[in-house]
Amino acid sequence: MKLFADVIVDISHEKLDRTFQYLVPESMKDLLKVGTVVQIPFGKGNRLTKGYVVGISRTPEVDESRIKEIQELLTDPSGLSGEDRLVALAAWMRDTYGSTMIQALRTVIPIKKKVKAKEKRTVRLLLDEKEAKEQLEFYGRKNQKARYRLLEALLEERELPWELVTEKLNISSPSINAMEKQGVLECRRVTVYRNPVHQAGKKNYDLTLNPGQSRVVEEIRSRWARGEGQVSLIHGVTGSGKTEIYMELIAGVLEKGRQAIVLIPEISLTYQTVMRFYRRFGDRISIIHSRLSAGERYDQFERAKNGDIDVMIGPRSALFTPFSRLGLVIIDEEHESSYKSETSPRYHARETAIHRAELEGAKVVLGSATPSLEAYWRGKEGRYDLYTLKERAGEGRLPQVFITDMREELKAGNRLILSRTLQKKMEERLEAGQQIMLFLNRRGYSGFVSCRSCGHVIMCPHCDVSLSLHNQGRMICHYCGHQEKKPVRCPRCGSEFISNFGIGTQQVEEVVKRLFPRAGVLRMDMDTTKEKDGHEKILAAFANGEADILIGTQMIVKGHDFSNVTLMGILAADLSLYTEDYHAAERTFQLLTQAAGRAGRGSGSGEAVFQTYNPDHYCIRTAAKQDYESFYEEEMGYRMVAGYPPAKRMMSIHGSCRDEAHLLTAMEYLKKMIFRIIKEEKLQVIGPAEESIGKIQDVYRKVIYIKGGSLEELVALKNKLEKYMEANTGYHIVNIQFDMND
């Protein structure tokens, strides 16, 4: 029986965002698979070009006489190469998360067009000393001054940089070329890769794991030796030494000739973090991050492809490093939302890493002090191997946390951003010569309405989310569309102190400088870190003791380790609770726990102060105790009742269009089609509702949520909806994205 392959021809041209069908030769039937790279005749002239197999079928889409045959198999038949496996990964992402194949390929193979390579050019003498002196004498007799000058220099130093020859010695290219033709010298070009890890000298690593760390390493390696432990989750309190465990596991993988990828949230990818890996593995590591130049990014992927590095460290995009012998993927701070893509395909790095590891026979290790509920639930279910570290490494102890009720501060006449408790503790720490960090929790902030007298937040009567304040005093729920007017007085206590909540880091800085005029203050936010090395400069200055107080948003609480910081003040601890997202309590707990964990990492005891209008909320109480298990149990109870992940699967369908009426019609028809397809009551459909930001740059945005069912059922539903949209021209001007809410 004949086989036909669906082939993507060229990912660099948007117009070719479709597959072309080719006949599979008899000799290739048992060798061809999704992800295979083939050579095919393309176009009217049958120009031979490279293509990627993204599907195999037995049914021709057009008349067989019009279908060309695959010419050659470019993939090693014994298995997929590094790039081929990435193509197979792209095909899986396209099927699972919904996107075009072009979008998926551009995600996993991001370096398509070669950036001009950086070269080092030199001029090298080919003659021995005797021959060179004879040639020098010849140039002198012929009065060939430029050639004489160059040869004289080469007799002193046999190889010279091109720039020195052309600029300092003032030798023209024709003169150099003539001498090259005479066999006197040769011009050499050596490609020099840009290396973003600027560190010289030898490795300097000397660390012994403590008993808890050693136990985790031994147990994981033991499972691996038995062919088990595909995914391991390390739940370790802040400062428990998870990074040392990662490095020990990486060392074992490298000894076996394999390679490793370490994913770190971009915000945590600091000089401090990279240097810890450099001291252990030297220049066999590299990094990828958003602030690298195009040339630097290209060079890092080339170094990986050429086998010049063994470990790649970076945010989400580093997952697609073209290693051919991948043995381990580590995802640090796996709970971070930055691991989820916001553009098509809306993949999650955790799920995608697990699939890539399965394709390549590699292992995955996840780590966090505050694991995502999805990961921890799988650990409790036995789908992941779960390891726990309950104590800090070294001398550090978990900080003592104080909860300050800001409603009481208002009653006592304190209208400042800083509570009296925090002010007193700041004075004590400054007198002791210790450092302080002030964290302003603005994550997901979107203008909710609250009462400063009693702390009441105006919530949606139909959904467990806050109402968001819009123009003309309208408050809207972005899950169900409920609307109401902003009240003049608090509906709970009748206070007139009810308003839109707003606070900024600059405002905090002004207050701190006024209260503590002799203290050195640094502010770290989007405004102060715009330049390329902005983060590093501020963090380095603080680490060197050039300031007493560091003020910032969430970028200051991710992965930093300052031994002299003994006090962490969390301002507006409950601010992130009032976002239109079912993750709100989870992310607030994670932020508060991570933030408090910055204090007391050295020999001194640490303290943290949570300032809140909602001191009795379970996520604030459990974060203050650093009690993840209690938080998990309570939050999972709410998720079970409301039917949110991980208790139930959920898929969201995001639509956007410049024509609001057209978008609403398109989404309503999509909802009707969903009901025609599912026909069962086990799936719950909500919406279409406005997104949390209903319009961006004149593009309207709406969303439909589908709860329940398995991943396979939701993927099948997505596939049918995609076919429905392809057949209806009205969707051609609507951008639809599917999100599996992993």
SULMO-V133352 format. One record per residue. N is the residue number from 0. RES is the residue in one letter. OMEGA is omega in degrees with one decimal (* if undefined). Layout:
<<N RES OMEGA> <N RES OMEGA>>
This chain:
<<0 M -177.3> <1 K 175.4> <2 L 179.2> <3 F -178.6> <4 A 172.0> <5 D -171.9> <6 V 169.3> <7 I -171.2> <8 V -171.4> <9 D -176.0> <10 I -178.6> <11 S -179.1> <12 H -178.6> <13 E -177.8> <14 K 179.6> <15 L 179.5> <16 D 178.7> <17 R 178.6> <18 T 174.4> <19 F -175.8> <20 Q 179.2> <21 Y 177.3> <22 L 178.4> <23 V 178.2> <24 P -178.7> <25 E -176.2> <26 S -176.7> <27 M -172.3> <28 K -177.5> <29 D -175.3> <30 L -173.8> <31 L 175.1> <32 K 178.3> <33 V -177.6> <34 G 179.5> <35 T 176.2> <36 V -175.8> <37 V 172.6> <38 Q -173.4> <39 I 171.6> <40 P -174.6> <41 F 176.6> <42 G -177.3> <43 K -179.0> <44 G -178.8> <45 N 177.9> <46 R -179.2> <47 L -179.1> <48 T -178.8> <49 K 177.1> <50 G -179.2> <51 Y 178.2> <52 V -178.9> <53 V 178.5> <54 G 179.2> <55 I -179.4> <56 S 178.7> <57 R -175.6> <58 T 177.0> <59 P -179.9> <60 E 178.2> <61 V 177.9> <62 D -175.7> <63 E -178.5> <64 S -179.2> <65 R -176.7> <66 I 179.6> <67 K -176.4> <68 E 174.1> <69 I -175.5> <70 Q -173.4> <71 E 176.4> <72 L -177.8> <73 L 178.3> <74 T 174.3> <75 D -177.6> <76 P -178.1> <77 S 179.4> <78 G -179.0> <79 L 175.9> <80 S -178.9> <81 G -178.4> <82 E 180.0> <83 D 179.4> <84 R 176.3> <85 L 176.3> <86 V 176.7> <87 A 177.0> <88 L 178.3> <89 A 179.0> <90 A 177.5> <91 W 179.5> <92 M 179.5> <93 R -178.5> <94 D -174.1> <95 T -171.7> <96 Y 178.4> <97 G 176.1> <98 S 170.5> <99 T 178.2> <100 M 178.0> <101 I 180.0> <102 Q 180.0> <103 A 179.7> <104 L 179.4> <105 R 176.7> <106 T -174.8> <107 V 176.5> <108 I -171.8> <109 P -178.6> <110 I -176.6> <111 K -173.1> <112 K -175.0> <113 K 171.6> <114 V -178.4> <115 K -177.1> <116 A 176.4> <117 K -175.3> <118 E 172.2> <119 K -178.5> <120 R 178.2> <121 T 174.5> <122 V -174.5> <123 R 179.4> <124 L 179.6> <125 L -175.9> <126 L 171.9> <127 D -171.9> <128 E -178.5> <129 K -179.6> <130 E -178.5> <131 A 178.9> <132 K 176.9> <133 E 179.3> <134 Q 178.3> <135 L 178.0> <136 E 178.6> <137 F 179.8> <138 Y 179.0> <139 G 179.7> <140 R -177.4> <141 K -180.0> <142 N 177.6> <143 Q -168.0> <144 K -177.9> <145 A -179.5> <146 R 179.0> <147 Y -177.6> <148 R -179.3> <149 L -178.5> <150 L 178.1> <151 E 177.8> <152 A -179.5> <153 L 175.8> <154 L 177.4> <155 E -179.5> <156 E -169.1> <157 R 179.4> <158 E -176.4> <159 L 175.4> <160 P -179.3> <161 W -177.9> <162 E 179.5> <163 L -178.2> <164 V -173.8> <165 T -175.0> <166 E -177.8> <167 K 178.9> <168 L 177.5> <169 N 178.4> <170 I -178.4> <171 S 178.3> <172 S 178.1> <173 P 179.4> <174 S 179.8> <175 I -179.7> <176 N 179.9> <177 A 179.4> <178 M 177.4> <179 E 177.9> <180 K 178.7> <181 Q -180.0> <182 G -179.6> <183 V -176.9> <184 L 173.0> <185 E 175.4> <186 C -177.0> <187 R 176.1> <188 R 179.0> <189 V 178.2> <190 T 178.7> <191 V -179.6> <192 Y 174.7> <193 R -178.0> <194 N -177.8> <195 P 178.2> <196 V -176.4> <197 H -179.2> <198 Q 178.2> <199 A 175.4> <200 G -175.9> <201 K 175.5> <202 K 179.9> <203 N -175.1> <204 Y -179.9> <205 D -177.9> <206 L 176.6> <207 T 179.5> <208 L 175.1> <209 N -176.2> <210 P -179.7> <211 G 178.5> <212 Q -179.6> <213 S 179.6> <214 R -179.3> <215 V -180.0> <216 V -178.1> <217 E -178.8> <218 E 179.2> <219 I -179.7> <220 R 178.4> <221 S 177.6> <222 R 179.4> <223 W -178.4> <224 A 178.6> <225 R -179.6> <226 G -178.5> <227 E 174.0> <228 G 179.7> <229 Q 178.5> <230 V 177.8> <231 S 176.6> <232 L 176.8> <233 I 176.4> <234 H -178.5> <235 G -179.5> <236 V 179.6> <237 T 179.0> <238 G -177.9> <239 S 175.2> <240 G 179.2> <241 K -178.2> <242 T 178.4> <243 E 176.7> <244 I 178.2> <245 Y -175.6> <246 M 178.5> <247 E 177.9> <248 L 178.2> <249 I -178.9> <250 A 178.8> <251 G 178.7> <252 V -179.7> <253 L 178.7> <254 E 179.9> <255 K 176.9> <256 G 179.2> <257 R -176.6> <258 Q -174.9> <259 A 173.8> <260 I 177.5> <261 V 178.5> <262 L 179.4> <263 I 176.2> <264 P -177.4> <265 E -176.3> <266 I -179.9> <267 S -175.3> <268 L -175.2> <269 T 175.4> <270 Y -179.3> <271 Q -179.6> <272 T -177.4> <273 V -177.4> <274 M 176.6> <275 R 178.0> <276 F -179.3> <277 Y -179.5> <278 R 179.7> <279 R -170.4> <280 F 176.1> <281 G -173.7> <282 D 173.8> <283 R 174.7> <284 I 171.1> <285 S -178.5> <286 I 173.0> <287 I 171.4> <288 H -169.5> <289 S -175.6> <290 R 174.8> <291 L 174.8> <292 S 178.1> <293 A 179.6> <294 G 179.2> <295 E 179.5> <296 R 179.5> <297 Y -176.5> <298 D -178.9> <299 Q 177.6> <300 F 176.0> <301 E 178.1> <302 R 178.3> <303 A -178.7> <304 K -178.4> <305 N -179.7> <306 G -178.5> <307 D 177.6> <308 I -178.1> <309 D -176.4> <310 V 174.2> <311 M 179.6> <312 I 178.6> <313 G 177.8> <314 P -171.6> <315 R -174.6> <316 S 179.3> <317 A 178.9> <318 L -175.7> <319 F 174.6> <320 T -174.3> <321 P 173.7> <322 F 178.4> <323 S -177.9> <324 R -176.3> <325 L -179.8> <326 G -174.8> <327 L 170.9> <328 V 177.5> <329 I 176.5> <330 I 179.3> <331 D -177.0> <332 E -170.9> <333 E -178.7> <334 H -172.5> <335 E -179.5> <336 S 179.8> <337 S 176.1> <338 Y 178.7> <339 K 179.4> <340 S 178.2> <341 E 177.8> <342 T -178.7> <343 S -7.1> <344 P -176.3> <345 R -175.1> <346 Y 171.5> <347 H -176.1> <348 A -179.2> <349 R -178.2> <350 E -178.9> <351 T 176.9> <352 A 179.6> <353 I 179.7> <354 H 177.9> <355 R 179.3> <356 A 177.9> <357 E 178.5> <358 L -170.5> <359 E 179.1> <360 G -178.4> <361 A 178.3> <362 K 178.9> <363 V 175.2> <364 V 177.1> <365 L 179.3> <366 G 177.2> <367 S 170.2> <368 A -178.3> <369 T -175.0> <370 P 173.0> <371 S 179.3> <372 L 179.6> <373 E -177.7> <374 A -177.4> <375 Y 177.4> <376 W 177.8> <377 R 175.5> <378 G 178.7> <379 K 179.6> <380 E -179.1> <381 G 179.0> <382 R 171.1> <383 Y 170.5> <384 D -174.7> <385 L 178.7> <386 Y -174.5> <387 T 173.1> <388 L -173.2> <389 K -178.3> <390 E 177.5> <391 R 175.8> <392 A 176.0> <393 G -173.9> <394 E -173.7> <395 G 175.6> <396 R 178.1> <397 L -175.5> <398 P 171.3> <399 Q -174.3> <400 V 177.0> <401 F 177.6> <402 I 179.6> <403 T 179.4> <404 D -176.1> <405 M 174.9> <406 R 178.3> <407 E 177.6> <408 E 179.8> <409 L 179.1> <410 K -179.0> <411 A 176.9> <412 G 178.7> <413 N 179.8> <414 R -180.0> <415 L 177.3> <416 I -177.7> <417 L 177.8> <418 S 178.9> <419 R 178.0> <420 T -178.7> <421 L 178.8> <422 Q -178.9> <423 K -178.7> <424 K 176.3> <425 M 177.6> <426 E -179.1> <427 E -177.4> <428 R 179.4> <429 L 177.6> <430 E -179.0> <431 A 179.4> <432 G -179.5> <433 Q -174.6> <434 Q -174.9> <435 I 171.8> <436 M 176.0> <437 L -176.0> <438 F 176.5> <439 L -176.5> <440 N 179.8> <441 R -174.4> <442 R 177.3> <443 G -176.4> <444 Y -178.8> <445 S 168.5> <446 G 175.8> <447 F -176.6> <448 V -177.9> <449 S 178.5> <450 C -179.0> <451 R 179.6> <452 S -176.5> <453 C 178.1> <454 G -178.3> <455 H 176.6> <456 V -178.5> <457 I -175.6> <458 M 174.4> <459 C 179.2> <460 P -176.3> <461 H -176.9> <462 C -179.1> <463 D 178.7> <464 V 178.5> <465 S 172.5> <466 L -177.7> <467 S -176.6> <468 L 178.2> <469 H -179.8> <470 N 179.4> <471 Q 175.5> <472 G 177.6> <473 R 173.3> <474 M -172.2> <475 I 169.1> <476 C -176.8> <477 H 174.8> <478 Y -176.7> <479 C 178.0> <480 G 179.0> <481 H 179.5> <482 Q 171.7> <483 E -179.4> <484 K 176.5> <485 K -179.0> <486 P 177.7> <487 V 178.3> <488 R 178.9> <489 C -179.4> <490 P -180.0> <491 R -173.5> <492 C 177.8> <493 G -178.0> <494 S 175.5> <495 E -179.4> <496 F 178.9> <497 I -174.8> <498 S 175.8> <499 N -176.7> <500 F 178.6> <501 G 179.8> <502 I -178.4> <503 G -177.8> <504 T -179.8> <505 Q 177.5> <506 Q 178.8> <507 V -179.2> <508 E -179.5> <509 E -179.8> <510 V -178.0> <511 V -179.5> <512 K 179.0> <513 R -178.6> <514 L -176.5> <515 F -172.6> <516 P -177.7> <517 R -178.1> <518 A 173.1> <519 G -173.7> <520 V 173.4> <521 L 177.8> <522 R -178.0> <523 M 177.0> <524 D -176.8> <525 M -178.3> <526 D -174.9> <527 T -177.9> <528 T -176.7> <529 K -177.7> <530 E -170.3> <531 K -176.8> <532 D -175.9> <533 G -179.8> <534 H -174.8> <535 E -177.7> <536 K -179.2> <537 I -179.3> <538 L 179.2> <539 A 179.5> <540 A 180.0> <541 F 179.3> <542 A -179.6> <543 N 177.1> <544 G -179.7> <545 E 176.8> <546 A -179.6> <547 D -173.6> <548 I 175.1> <549 L 179.6> <550 I 178.8> <551 G 175.0> <552 T -170.0> <553 Q -178.9> <554 M -179.6> <555 I -174.9> <556 V -175.2> <557 K 169.2> <558 G -178.8> <559 H -175.6> <560 D 179.8> <561 F -172.6> <562 S -176.7> <563 N 177.7> <564 V -179.0> <565 T 178.6> <566 L 175.2> <567 M 175.6> <568 G 179.0> <569 I -178.5> <570 L -179.1> <571 A -176.1> <572 A -175.5> <573 D -173.6> <574 L -177.0> <575 S 176.3> <576 L -168.8> <577 Y 175.3> <578 T -178.5> <579 E -173.7> <580 D -179.4> <581 Y 176.4> <582 H -168.1> <583 A -178.1> <584 A -179.9> <585 E -177.0> <586 R 175.0> <587 T 177.6> <588 F -178.8> <589 Q -179.2> <590 L -177.7> <591 L 179.6> <592 T 179.6> <593 Q -178.7> <594 A 179.3> <595 A -177.9> <596 G 177.8> <597 R -175.4> <598 A 174.2> <599 G -179.7> <600 R 175.3> <601 G -178.5> <602 S -179.2> <603 G 178.3> <604 S -177.2> <605 G 176.4> <606 E 175.2> <607 A 177.9> <608 V 174.9> <609 F 174.5> <610 Q -172.8> <611 T 171.6> <612 Y -175.6> <613 N -172.0> <614 P -176.6> <615 D 179.8> <616 H -174.0> <617 Y -177.9> <618 C 178.2> <619 I 177.9> <620 R -177.4> <621 T 177.1> <622 A 179.0> <623 A 178.9> <624 K -175.2> <625 Q -173.9> <626 D -176.7> <627 Y -174.9> <628 E 179.3> <629 S 177.5> <630 F -178.0> <631 Y -177.8> <632 E -177.6> <633 E -178.8> <634 E 179.2> <635 M 176.0> <636 G 177.9> <637 Y -179.5> <638 R 179.1> <639 M -178.6> <640 V -176.2> <641 A 178.9> <642 G 178.8> <643 Y 177.0> <644 P 3.0> <645 P 179.3> <646 A 175.8> <647 K 174.8> <648 R 176.2> <649 M 174.3> <650 M 175.0> <651 S 180.0> <652 I -176.4> <653 H 179.0> <654 G 177.1> <655 S -177.2> <656 C 178.1> <657 R 179.7> <658 D -174.4> <659 E -179.1> <660 A 179.3> <661 H 180.0> <662 L -179.3> <663 L 177.8> <664 T -178.4> <665 A -178.9> <666 M 177.7> <667 E 177.0> <668 Y 177.9> <669 L 178.6> <670 K 177.5> <671 K 179.6> <672 M 178.0> <673 I -179.4> <674 F 177.1> <675 R -177.1> <676 I -170.9> <677 I 175.5> <678 K -179.9> <679 E -176.5> <680 E -176.5> <681 K 175.1> <682 L 179.3> <683 Q -178.0> <684 V -179.3> <685 I 178.3> <686 G 5.5> <687 P 178.0> <688 A 175.8> <689 E 170.7> <690 E -179.4> <691 S 168.8> <692 I -170.2> <693 G -180.0> <694 K 176.8> <695 I 179.5> <696 Q 177.4> <697 D 174.9> <698 V -178.7> <699 Y -173.4> <700 R 177.5> <701 K -175.2> <702 V 172.7> <703 I 177.4> <704 Y 176.7> <705 I -178.7> <706 K 173.8> <707 G 179.8> <708 G 178.3> <709 S 176.8> <710 L -178.8> <711 E 179.7> <712 E 179.6> <713 L 177.3> <714 V 178.3> <715 A 177.1> <716 L 177.8> <717 K -178.8> <718 N 179.4> <719 K 178.0> <720 L 177.8> <721 E 178.2> <722 K 178.0> <723 Y -178.6> <724 M 178.0> <725 E -176.6> <726 A -177.9> <727 N -174.4> <728 T -179.7> <729 G -179.4> <730 Y -177.2> <731 H 179.5> <732 I 178.2> <733 V 176.6> <734 N -179.2> <735 I 176.2> <736 Q 177.8> <737 F -179.1> <738 D -177.3> <739 M 175.4> <740 N 178.7> <741 D *>>
